[in-house]
């Protein structure tokens, strides 16, 4: 029989963040904090916080949440019956920690956790405190804590924060002395570790920095483990307070449990598993903690080619391939995880279609862990075939694995060795293809409707017969503007902007750049059309990196001097804007590309950053809109601008926490990828259809996917809605 105690689900929760000068000071306060009966007490140290500041996803969060100079923080959570009780519990804690506190960090309970500094007297260890009561505010605190491990494993060096003593536990009142002694062990072995996680029960996650690719590093790992085990025994703790005592701990279990208990383990094992077939060698066997390492002294890496792109990390291309540590964040469902990563996994629920699956397959192939015959170049190409290049992993993955960039590099190498298909060449040179379609319009628009035309196109070129094809305009935007010229004289303008046309809006949706001109000129901007050629986005995405570099060089050569002369560069298509803002640095690292990056804007970003709309006569009248952002802008944290501008114009805007639309440039047109494209798209369709607003999307691919549905109008670009709101 067993007696089970039931714990009621708390009605509400409340949190406090306490900042300290260093880790040992924070740990010295844990025992006192526990006297307030919190539900959780978590600790973060300076190693983790410093690494988090360097990541794309968490840098801003740390800067906004943790005060400068903090060497460690405690996160304290309380369960309460109602909001008032939660606030009282936090207030009592803070009064003891920070008696001069005057206001709460989230007094309105609106999800905004304004972190007010709270200096304390000399007797109180915490020098700063903030509190959070609303769900959104608490989630900001927990987001940083829950991503501690992926942040630690974002290092691209051969030295990694290895898991082999990561859940030792001692009574919480002994934590300061225990950690101080543990740091001595680390110092004696010429390394350091991060100490974080469950301070309340005394179970810290400890991740020493070790290079297991060297024999010296493996020996260091064993020495640290032995020293840690001795400390745990000294402080009457456990080698494994949470995760188990198998592979990594077997070597130390006899010392920890004693001969009598260890032999009893073996007797029980023999009784239930006489042949010792299950988990052989573990717990009560002879398995060493230095066996079965992902990276060991025999590990070798050979990509089989010299990378073309700039890989700005400690180990270059290899460092990126080895970066995934397997946390599985890319496997989260849209409904609970949100974000972009990983759309193909969300559509099909297959491991190989996740960021983790692809990254680990590449690493295994390039390190010889897979059969050489099976893991050839074609295998690596196939692994990345269904990666749609959304860049979601470069932002959403806590370790910032960038599969889109890896795919471009590998596709480029494949193209060099095996040549390219007609379809790939047409898409890589899409400006030529679209230009021809425009010159032949309206004939080019009628051809797909001829009997058998779509089937022929699929058989010969590989364009999905089910997909609606673009409609070309006879007069491209560039031709329209050449006949019109600027309406605001340069001498009377507040700013000067070069509008860089992208292929699709130039040849198929000229209303978009025309709307951009209307809005910018209404804001007294002198607008010129940049004569710089295509951005190279299409070539980059198809792995034509030499062509992409050529395109990038032409754009940089033309626009960098203009930028230096005070011009801004504005782009309507997000993927082209991000090409200039981010990807040119991988193709053409240097001062000119950096200068152009800093002065290139998406069109709504430009309006928002310079607050051009504040002087415009905008009258949207509260019309509801649902906004689907572009993956590339989300990856570079530039997706919020359109929502802000539309709201100030008077629209009621609901931004979707959506994944990629699934179109992904040419991907959704390709016959073998059409079904995957639609499977991903259905995730977005469901979100859009559950709202009452008219959809808007800045990406041409997104508008195509959303509009390619029965009885579904093609969405507008946000700049079109802004132009519509201009008072007559």
Secondary structure, 3 states (H helix, E strand, C coil): CCCCCCCCCCCEEEEEEEEECCHHHHHHCHHHHHCCCCCEEEEEEHHHHHHHHCCCCCHHHHHHHCCCCCCEEEEEEEEECCHHHHHHHHHHHHHHHCCCCCCCCCCCCCCCCCCCCCCCCCCCCCCEEEEECCHHHHHHHHHHHHCHHHHHCCCCCCCEECCCCCCCECCHHHHHHHHHHHHHHHHHCCCCEEEEEECCCCEEEEEEEECCCCHHHHHHHHHHHHHHHHHHHHCCCECCCCCCCCCCCHHHHHHHHCHHHHHHHHHHHHHHCCCCCCCCCCCCCCCCCCCCCCCCCCCCCCCCCCCCCCCCCCCHHHHHHCCCCCCCHHHCCHHHHCCCCCHHHHHHCCHHHCHHHHHHHHHHHHCCCCCCCCCCHHHHHHHHHCCCCCCHHHHHCCCCCCHHHHHHHHHHHHHHHHCCCHHHHHHHCHHHHHHHHHHCCCHHHHHCCCCCHHHHHHHHCCECCCCCCCCCCCCCHHHHHHHHCCCCCHHHCCEEEEEECCHHHHHCCHHHHHHHHHHHHHCCEEEEECCCCCCCHHHHHCCCHHHHHHHHHHHHHHHHHHHHCCCEEEECCHHHHHHHHHHHHHHCCCHHHHHHHHCEEEHHHHHHHCCHHHHCCECCCCCEEEEECCHHHHHCCCCCHHHHHHHHCCCEEEECCCCCCCCCCCHHHEHHHHHHHHHHHHHHHHHHHCCCCEEEECCHHHHHHHHCCCCCCCCECHHHHHHHCECC
